[in-house]
C-alpha cells in the first residue's frame, strides 16, 4: 500500500460561542488527521487543489463539553464538507 503525504492548512476556523483559548483547534487537527488516515482523502483534495471555503454546517454541542469532544464534532463536519 502506498502512503500519501498531504498538507492541510486551515487559514481560519470560525466557531461562534467559544472562547479563543478553548484549544478546540488542536482537537480539530487531531481528529481531522485521523479521519483522513482512516477514511481517505476526499476527491476535492485528491489532485492537490485548493478549497477556498468549506461549510461544515451547524451542529449542537452540550454545554460544558470538553475541547476534544467539540473538536471531533467540528472535524467530522469539515470532513463531511470536503466530501461534498
Secondary structure, DSSP 8 states (H G I E B T S, - for coil): ----------S----TT--TTS-HHHHHHHHHHHHHHHH---HHHHTS---S----------TT--HHHHHHHHHHHHHHHHH-
